[in-house]
Each structure stands twice: as structure tokens, then as C-alpha cells.
Amino acid sequence: MNLLGHLHKSEGIGLIAVDESHCISQWGHDFRQDYLKLGMLRKHFLGVPIVATTATATPQVVEDICTRLDLNRSRTNIKRAPCDRPNIFYSVLYKPRDKAKATELLLATVKKLCAAGPASESCGIVYCLSRKETEDICGSLRDAGISAVWYHGDLATDSRAAVHKSWVSGESKVIVATVAFGMGVHHSGVRWVVHYSMPPSIQHYQQESGRCGRDGRPAISVLMASPFDICRQSVMVYWKPNALQELYALAEYAFSTAQCRRAYLAAHMGDHQRPVCDGYCDVCGVEDSAPPSKRLKEAPDEGGVIEEIFDQLEKAAVKDEKLTLLKLSEKCRKNLHCEIERVAVAIVCLLHSGHLRETFDATAYSVYSYINRTSSRRTLPHSEWEPRRSSIDGSLSRVFVTETWQAGERVNAKKSKILERRLHEGRCELAAAVDGEMPPQKILTDWEVDELCKYHGAEDPLAVVRRVVAVPKRFELYGEKIASCLSCE
């Protein structure tokens, strides 16, 4: 603060900008204690304008940011851009409880995603819950022939840089990571994000899924959802304000089949206008392709499931028995003769509605979650919750249409493929020559590569490059080399 004060006296600070400002709010998804000290800025620098920016703030978080930064609300101008990302297709897959089956589903999904992008250049992120899970999943991907690297908080600084470089350069197509990966990462060519484990909130999900499709091209976010992941998360966040409500809201997003995915996200983030989906999520645009025999077996009826849940909780209370989500689901399943996941989803729905609650017992080594009643009501709120979709085939057909990425209408597909490869190789060579650490996308973005592929054999390649390359300085430095790629036969 002394350094800033000295700078203000000598030069005069014209503006204070707080990026990732949701970190200052205890209601935010990434609260950091040190950010609270930023509240002193208003007292020390009276009259200096303050700008706070964030991409993932609910209305509650916005209010808290204003309070923590001591902003005068009557003089505070809040600008809220729509949080909807219209180029991202949102899809949810049911994640089997069996670890081997869940891994098998992930491998099949990632293989399809890697094969679906343009000219096999698509890359993606797989988010996992723990460091061990990250390494295990990365190993499984490698065993399946997929070039993958892993990233988590235990990596040394030089290892992190090497992993990031391998992924950005295209040497590795998939990065498997915990939430430690992402802040400050800018890679325009990410075509997909898969959450192998459910994140703790809508805000986390919105930020992490938003790391794909930053170039504006079609992308897909896949959430692998399991009701049992809810309790894996709850034992880690239950002590934070509002954390359980945020977690249950994500469960509603995942398991409700009655509402548009992007509309739910927009409403939760405080957008007043419902976004236009036009079939660009799996609820609005994809029929459940699994035949009835392949879907989870239905319980006798929804009311019967609720009755059984409350019956088992009453019996447990008499015997002073504590029931975890898994144990309660298993007891109900035996009497109902249905899939255990069907019961578990109903329990999570009741947690969200407030008819049930989680209580927590902490030991020196672990935290345990137990299910308890809060009321005697035995009816679910009007909502359709069901784990059912188990393939992204229908989603992929909506996102990645048959193409040379829609340039096939204008140019010969084979020539376009060759040109695209040449441009990718050219930008990698230039990046290596300039600085071994420079991402190739800083020479030529993926969107610019796609645009240039439409002009194979152009009479004036340099004019085409000047028109397509967005930054004049980049054209000045690399334009001739890029143009030579267009003119090669």
C-alpha cells in the first residue's frame, strides 16, 4: 500500500481495476481471503475510479462486491452483459456409479469429441475432482491411444509450463486437470470441455465450461452427472455460506429434463432475458436416443419412491441409525426393485427442495454426510428429474456438422485440408522461431486459419491475409510467410 501511495503522490493513479472480482465475495465461487484487503483502496485513494470485472457473478455476488469494495451504490454503474455463450452446446451425460463403467463412458466420449473437430485439430479439457483422479484418468486416456497430459496444484512450476506448452502447441490434444488449471489460460482452439466429476456450483461450471469456444466457433460442454458426486462435493464445501444451495442448484441443472440448459444457466446468473436456444442444448435439441430397454428402469411411480425414502428415514430414526446417500438409496432400491440411481436422484431432488437435508460429522481424518428429514411432506415439487442420456452422438450431430468446417461449400475439401495443415505447420514454425514459449495461436488464430482455408489459390494471397488477420502488427510481422502458404500448390 505504501508503494501505491507513493505512486499516487508522484504520478497520480487514474483508475483502479479489480479483475476476477468475484474472489472478494464470500458468496463467490472462488473466495480468497487476501482479496478482502482490497476494501482499503477506497479509503486510501479517494476520488480514484474503481472498476471491478468478473464473468461469473450472481446478483448476490454483485451486491457483495459493491459492499466489500466500499462502493457508493448511488454512484456505482453496474453493467451486466448476457452470460449466454450461444456457440456452446450444453449436454449432460449420466455417469455410472461403477468406476470402470464411468471411465469407459469418458473414453468413448473423448474419442468421439477428438474425432469430431476440424481437421483433427480440436483439443479439449477434462476436469476432475481430485489430483489422484486427474492422474488416473490421464493414464486411461493414454492407454486408449489419446495424447493427454495432466495438470494439478502439486505440479512444479517448470512442469506446469511444460504441460501447458504441450497442450497449447497441439502436441497433446487433451489436458486432464483439477480446478487449478484455467485461471489466466487463453487458448482459442478449445473445442470441448468435459466435467468427469460435478463441480461445486453453477458459477464454477459456467467459468470452466466457458473455456471452450472462445474463438466464437461451435463448441460443446459435457457434464458427466452422478447423484453420488453431490455428496462427494458437499463434504468439502458444507461450511461455506450458501455452498450447499449452490451445489443443489447444479444438481437441478443436471437432472432436470424439463427446462432448457442455457435458460437455466442464464436465470441463475441473473440474466433477465431468456436466451434463444434454438435447439442448441440436449434438452431442446436432442431426442433421447436410448431405447426403453437401455434406459434406467422406472420405479413404480414417483410418489412411491418418495414414500419409500421417508419410510426408511423414519425407521432409521427409531433405531438411531445414520444413513448416507448410498446406504439410503440401497435400502430403498431393494424394496422398490428399481435402479439405485433412480432413488439417489429423487433424494438429491428432495435436498434441493428442502424436504431433506444433509448433516455432517467430521473426524480427524474425514467428513461424513448423512441424510435427514426436515418435514413430513412426501411429495416432490413439480419437476422432472431423471438420469437418462448416456451418449453424446445426438449432441455431436448438432454441433459438428459434416464439413471442412462449413468451408466445404466453397472449396474442394481435399485442397482445404492440405491448406489447413500447411497453415498450422507454418504458424508453429513462426512461433518457434520467434520464441519457443509462444503459442502458435498468437501468430494465427484458429478462426483465421479457417477463414484463410476458404481462399485456396487466391490471386492475391497477401491481400487476403491482410483482410483476414485481425491485428495489423501481426500482419506486418508474419503476413508474407502466411501468404506463401496460400500460394503453394
C-alpha positions in Angstrom: 0.0 0.0 0.0 3.0 2.3 0.7 4.2 1.8 -2.8 0.8 2.6 -4.3 0.6 5.7 -2.1 3.9 6.9 -3.2 3.0 6.3 -6.9 -0.3 8.2 -6.4 1.5 11.2 -4.9 4.2 11.3 -7.6 2.3 10.3 -10.8 -1.4 10.2 -9.8 -3.3 6.9 -10.2 -6.1 7.4 -12.7 -8.0 4.1 -12.3 -8.0 1.1 -10.1 -9.1 -2.2 -11.8 -10.0 -5.3 -9.9 -10.1 -8.4 -12.2 -11.8 -11.6 -11.1 -13.6 -9.6 -8.6 -15.9 -12.5 -7.5 -12.9 -13.6 -5.4 -13.6 -10.8 -3.0 -17.1 -12.2 -2.2 -17.8 -14.9 0.3 -20.7 -15.8 -1.9 -18.5 -16.1 -4.9 -17.2 -19.5 -6.2 -13.6 -18.7 -5.7 -13.5 -16.6 -2.5 -9.9 -15.6 -1.5 -9.2 -14.1 1.9 -6.5 -11.7 0.6 -9.0 -10.0 -1.7 -10.8 -8.6 1.4 -7.9 -6.2 1.8 -8.9 -4.5 -1.4 -11.6 -2.8 0.5 -8.9 -0.4 1.8 -8.4 1.0 -1.7 -11.5 3.3 -1.4 -10.2 4.8 1.9 -6.6 5.4 0.7 -7.4 6.7 -2.8 -10.5 8.9 -2.5 -11.8 10.1 -5.9 -10.0 7.4 -7.9 -12.5 5.5 -10.0 -12.7 1.7 -9.3 -13.6 -0.8 -12.0 -14.4 -4.4 -10.9 -14.8 -7.1 -13.5 -16.0 -10.7 -13.4 -17.6 -13.2 -15.8 -19.3 -15.3 -13.1 -21.2 -13.2 -10.6 -24.7 -13.9 -9.5 -26.8 -10.9 -8.3 -25.9 -11.8 -4.7 -22.2 -11.7 -5.6 -22.5 -8.4 -7.3 -24.1 -6.8 -4.2 -21.3 -8.3 -2.0 -18.6 -7.0 -4.4 -20.0 -3.5 -4.0 -20.1 -3.8 -0.2 -16.6 -5.2 0.1 -15.0 -2.6 -2.2 -17.0 0.1 -0.3 -18.6 1.4 -3.5 -21.2 4.1 -3.2 -24.3 2.4 -4.7 -25.8 5.7 -5.8 -22.7 6.4 -7.8 -22.0 2.9 -8.9 -22.8 2.0 -12.5 -23.4 -1.8 -12.9 -23.1 -3.1 -16.5 -24.1 -6.7 -16.9 -23.5 -8.4 -20.2 -25.5 -11.6 -21.0 -23.7 -14.7 -19.7 -25.1 -16.9 -22.5 -22.5 -18.4 -24.8 -24.6 -19.1 -28.0 -21.8 -21.1 -29.7 -21.6 -23.6 -26.9 -23.8 -26.7 -27.0 -24.7 -27.9 -23.4 -25.0 -31.6 -22.8 -25.4 -33.8 -19.7 -24.5 -37.5 -19.6 -25.5 -39.9 -16.8 -22.3 -41.1 -15.1 -22.4 -44.7 -13.9 -21.6 -45.2 -10.2 -19.2 -48.1 -11.2 -15.8 -46.5 -11.7 -14.8 -48.8 -14.6 -18.1 -48.1 -16.4 -17.7 -44.3 -15.8 -14.2 -44.4 -17.2 -15.3 -46.4 -20.2 -18.0 -43.8 -20.9 -15.5 -41.0 -20.6 -13.1 -42.7 -23.0 -15.8 -43.2 -25.6 -16.9 -39.6 -25.2 -13.4 -38.1 -25.6 -12.7 -40.3 -28.6 -15.8 -39.0 -30.3 -15.0 -35.4 -29.4 -11.4 -35.6 -30.6 -12.6 -37.1 -34.0 -15.4 -34.6 -34.4 -13.4 -31.3 -34.7 -12.0 -29.7 -37.8 -9.0 -31.4 -39.4 -8.4 -33.4 -36.2 -7.1 -30.1 -34.7 -9.7 -30.0 -31.9 -8.4 -30.1 -28.4 -10.2 -30.2 -25.1 -10.2 -30.2 -21.3 -11.3 -32.9 -18.9 -12.0 -31.6 -15.4 -11.7 -34.0 -12.4 -12.3 -33.6 -8.7 -9.0 -34.7 -7.2 -5.4 -34.9 -8.1 -5.4 -38.7 -8.0 -8.4 -38.8 -10.2 -6.7 -36.5 -12.6 -3.6 -38.8 -13.0 -5.7 -41.9 -13.2 -8.0 -40.5 -15.9 -5.0 -39.2 -17.9 -3.4 -42.7 -17.7 -6.6 -44.3 -19.0 -6.7 -41.8 -21.9 -3.1 -42.5 -22.8 -3.7 -46.3 -22.7 -6.6 -45.7 -25.1 -4.2 -44.0 -27.6 -5.2 -40.4 -26.8 -2.4 -37.9 -26.4 -3.1 -36.4 -22.9 -1.3 -34.6 -20.2 -2.4 -33.9 -16.6 -2.3 -30.7 -14.5 -3.0 -30.1 -10.8 -1.7 -28.0 -7.9 1.1 -30.4 -7.0 3.0 -29.8 -10.2 6.2 -27.9 -10.0 6.3 -24.5 -11.8 8.5 -25.8 -14.7 6.3 -28.9 -15.1 3.2 -26.7 -15.3 4.8 -24.6 -18.0 5.8 -27.8 -20.0 2.4 -29.3 -19.7 0.7 -26.0 -20.8 3.1 -25.7 -23.8 2.5 -29.3 -24.9 -1.3 -28.7 -24.9 -1.3 -25.2 -26.5 1.1 -26.3 -29.2 -1.2 -29.2 -30.2 1.4 -31.9 -29.2 -1.2 -33.1 -26.6 -4.9 -33.0 -27.6 -6.3 -33.4 -24.1 -5.4 -31.8 -20.8 -6.9 -33.5 -17.7 -6.9 -31.1 -14.8 -8.3 -30.0 -11.5 -9.7 -26.5 -11.0 -6.1 -25.4 -10.5 -6.0 -25.2 -14.3 -7.7 -22.4 -16.1 -7.1 -19.0 -14.5 -5.2 -16.9 -17.0 -5.2 -19.6 -19.6 -6.2 -18.3 -23.1 -6.4 -20.9 -25.8 -8.9 -20.0 -28.6 -8.8 -23.5 -30.1 -10.5 -25.4 -27.3 -13.5 -27.2 -28.9 -14.8 -29.0 -25.9 -14.8 -29.3 -22.1 -15.9 -32.5 -20.2 -16.6 -32.5 -16.5 -15.8 -36.0 -15.4 -16.9 -35.0 -11.8 -19.5 -32.5 -11.0 -18.2 -29.1 -9.9 -19.4 -27.5 -6.7 -21.6 -24.7 -8.2 -23.2 -23.2 -11.3 -20.6 -20.5 -11.2 -17.7 -23.0 -11.3 -19.4 -24.8 -14.1 -20.1 -21.7 -16.1 -16.5 -20.5 -15.9 -14.9 -23.9 -16.6 -17.2 -24.8 -19.5 -16.7 -21.3 -20.9 -13.1 -22.2 -21.6 -14.2 -23.8 -24.9 -15.3 -22.0 -28.0 -13.6 -18.7 -27.1 -13.0 -18.1 -30.8 -16.7 -18.0 -31.4 -16.8 -21.3 -33.3 -19.1 -24.2 -32.3 -18.0 -26.0 -29.1 -19.6 -28.4 -26.7 -19.7 -28.7 -22.9 -20.4 -32.1 -21.5 -21.2 -32.6 -17.8 -21.0 -36.2 -16.6 -23.5 -36.1 -13.7 -24.0 -38.6 -10.9 -26.1 -38.0 -7.8 -23.3 -39.6 -5.7 -21.0 -36.9 -6.8 -23.2 -34.4 -5.0 -22.2 -35.8 -1.6 -18.5 -36.1 -2.7 -18.7 -32.3 -3.1 -20.9 -31.4 -0.2 -18.4 -32.7 2.4 -15.8 -30.3 1.0 -18.0 -27.2 0.8 -20.7 -27.5 3.5 -19.0 -25.0 5.8 -19.1 -22.2 3.2 -22.0 -19.8 3.1 -24.7 -20.8 0.6 -22.5 -23.6 -0.7 -25.0 -26.4 -0.4 -27.7 -24.4 -2.1 -25.3 -23.7 -5.0 -24.4 -27.4 -5.2 -28.0 -28.5 -5.3 -28.8 -25.9 -8.0 -26.2 -27.6 -10.2 -27.9 -30.9 -9.4 -31.2 -29.4 -10.7 -29.4 -28.2 -13.8 -28.0 -31.7 -14.4 -31.0 -33.9 -13.6 -34.0 -31.8 -14.6 -35.1 -32.8 -18.1 -37.9 -30.2 -18.2 -36.0 -26.9 -18.8 -33.5 -25.6 -21.3 -29.9 -25.9 -20.2 -28.8 -22.4 -21.3 -32.0 -20.8 -20.0 -31.4 -22.3 -16.5 -27.8 -21.0 -16.5 -28.8 -17.6 -17.6 -31.5 -17.3 -15.0 -29.2 -18.5 -12.2 -26.6 -15.9 -13.2 -29.2 -13.1 -13.1 -29.9 -12.5 -16.7 -33.3 -11.0 -17.1 -33.8 -12.0 -20.8 -34.2 -15.7 -21.6 -31.6 -16.6 -24.2 -32.5 -18.1 -27.6 -31.6 -21.7 -27.6 -32.9 -22.9 -30.9 -32.3 -26.5 -30.1 -28.6 -25.9 -29.1 -28.7 -27.9 -25.8 -29.6 -31.6 -25.3 -32.9 -30.8 -23.6 -34.2 -28.7 -26.5 -32.5 -30.2 -29.5 -31.7 -33.9 -28.9 -34.1 -36.7 -28.6 -33.1 -39.4 -26.0 -31.8 -42.0 -28.4 -31.5 -44.8 -25.9 -34.3 -47.4 -26.4 -36.6 -48.1 -23.4 -34.7 -51.3 -22.6 -31.5 -49.3 -22.3 -32.8 -46.6 -20.0 -32.8 -46.8 -16.3 -35.7 -48.9 -15.0 -38.5 -46.8 -13.8 -39.6 -47.1 -10.1 -43.3 -48.0 -9.7 -44.1 -44.3 -9.6 -42.6 -41.1 -8.3 -44.8 -40.9 -5.3 -43.8 -44.5 -4.4 -40.2 -43.6 -4.4 -40.8 -40.6 -2.1 -42.9 -42.7 0.3 -40.1 -45.4 0.5 -37.4 -42.7 1.2 -39.4 -41.3 4.1 -40.3 -44.8 5.4 -36.6 -45.7 5.5 -35.6 -42.5 7.2 -38.4 -43.0 9.9 -37.1 -46.5 10.6 -33.6 -45.3 10.8 -34.6 -42.5 13.3 -36.3 -45.1 15.6 -33.1 -47.1 15.6 -30.8 -44.0 15.8 -29.2 -45.2 12.6 -27.4 -42.7 10.3 -27.9 -43.1 6.6 -25.6 -41.9 3.9 -27.0 -41.2 0.4 -25.6 -44.5 -0.8 -26.9 -46.5 2.1 -30.4 -44.9 2.0 -30.6 -45.4 -1.8 -29.6 -49.1 -1.5 -32.3 -49.7 1.2 -35.0 -48.1 -1.0 -33.8 -49.9 -4.1 -34.2 -53.3 -2.6 -37.9 -52.7 -1.8 -38.7 -50.8 -5.0 -36.9 -53.2 -7.4 -35.5 -50.3 -9.4 -32.1 -48.8 -10.3 -30.3 -47.3 -7.3 -29.6 -44.1 -9.3 -33.3 -43.5 -9.7 -33.6 -43.4 -6.0 -30.5 -41.3 -5.5 -31.7 -38.6 -7.9 -35.0 -38.4 -6.1 -33.1 -37.9 -2.8 -31.0 -35.1 -4.3 -34.2 -33.5 -5.6 -35.6 -33.5 -2.1 -32.4 -32.0 -0.8 -32.8 -29.2 -3.3 -36.4 -28.6 -2.4 -35.6 -28.6 1.3 -37.7 -31.6 2.3 -34.5 -33.4 3.2 -31.2 -32.1 4.5 -27.6 -33.2 4.8 -25.9 -33.3 8.2 -22.2 -33.7 8.6 -19.9 -35.5 11.1 -16.2 -34.6 11.0 -13.4 -36.7 12.3 -9.7 -36.0 12.3 -9.4 -37.8 9.0 -12.7 -37.4 7.1 -16.1 -35.8 6.9 -19.2 -37.9 6.5 -22.6 -36.8 5.1 -25.9 -38.2 6.3 -29.5 -37.7 5.0 -32.2 -36.4 7.4 -35.8 -35.3 7.1 -36.8 -31.6 7.6 -40.6 -32.1 7.1 -43.2 -34.8 6.8 -44.3 -33.8 3.3 -43.9 -36.7 0.9 -44.4 -35.0 -2.5 -41.8 -33.8 -4.8 -42.0 -30.2 -6.2 -43.3 -30.2 -9.8 -40.1 -31.1 -11.6 -38.8 -33.8 -13.9 -35.6 -35.1 -12.6 -34.1 -38.2 -14.2 -30.6 -39.5 -15.1 -31.0 -40.9 -18.6 -28.9 -39.8 -21.6 -25.8 -41.9 -22.0 -24.3 -40.9 -25.3 -23.3 -37.6 -27.0 -23.9 -38.8 -30.5 -27.0 -36.7 -31.0 -25.3 -33.7 -29.5 -22.3 -34.0 -31.8 -24.5 -34.1 -34.9 -25.9 -30.7 -33.8 -22.5 -29.2 -33.1 -20.0 -30.5 -35.6 -21.9 -30.7 -38.9 -20.3 -32.5 -41.9 -17.7 -30.1 -43.2 -14.3 -28.9 -43.8 -15.8 -26.7 -41.2 -18.5 -25.3 -43.4 -15.9 -24.2 -45.9 -16.6 -27.3 -48.0 -19.4 -25.4 -49.8 -16.8 -23.1 -51.3 -13.6 -25.1 -51.9 -12.5 -28.6 -52.7 -12.4 -30.5 -49.4 -9.1 -32.2 -50.1 -7.3 -28.9 -51.0 -8.8 -27.2 -48.0 -7.5 -30.0 -45.7 -4.0 -29.6 -47.2 -4.0 -25.9 -46.8 -5.2 -26.1 -43.3 -2.4 -28.4 -42.4 0.1 -26.1 -44.1 -1.2 -23.1 -42.2 -1.0 -24.9 -38.9 2.6 -26.0 -39.6 3.5 -22.5 -40.8 2.3 -20.8 -37.6 4.1 -23.4 -35.4 7.4 -22.7 -37.3 7.0 -19.0 -36.9 6.1 -19.3 -33.2 9.2 -21.5 -32.6 11.4 -19.0 -34.5 10.1 -16.0 -32.5 10.0 -17.6 -29.1 10.0 -21.2 -28.1 7.3 -20.4 -25.5 4.9 -18.6 -27.8 1.6 -20.3 -28.5 1.1 -20.7 -32.3 -2.4 -19.1 -31.9 -0.7 -15.8 -31.2 0.7 -15.9 -34.7 -2.5 -17.0 -36.4 -5.7 -17.9 -34.6 -7.8 -20.9 -35.3 -10.6 -18.7 -36.7 -8.2 -17.0 -39.0 -6.9 -20.4 -40.2 -10.5 -21.4 -41.0 -11.1 -18.2 -42.9 -7.9 -18.5 -44.9 -8.9 -22.0 -46.0 -11.7 -20.5 -48.0 -9.3 -18.7 -50.3 -7.1 -21.6 -51.6 -5.4 -20.4 -54.8 -6.3 -16.8 -54.4 -4.8 -14.5 -57.0 -3.5 -12.0 -54.4 -2.8 -14.1 -51.2 -1.2 -11.1 -49.4 -4.4 -9.1 -49.8 -6.4 -12.0 -48.4 -4.2 -12.3 -45.4 -4.4 -8.5 -44.8 -8.2 -8.8 -44.8 -8.4 -11.9 -42.5 -5.6 -11.2 -39.9 -7.2 -9.0 -37.3 -4.1 -7.3 -35.8 -2.1 -5.1 -38.1 1.1 -5.7 -36.2 0.8 -9.5 -36.8 0.2 -8.9 -40.5 3.3 -6.7 -40.6 5.4 -9.3 -38.9 4.1 -12.6 -40.4 1.9 -11.6 -43.4 4.3 -12.6 -46.1 5.0 -16.0 -44.6 1.3 -16.8 -44.1 0.6 -15.6 -47.7 3.2 -18.0 -49.0 1.2 -20.9 -47.5 -1.8 -19.8 -49.6 0.1 -19.6 -52.8 1.8 -23.0 -52.5 0.3 -25.7 -54.7 
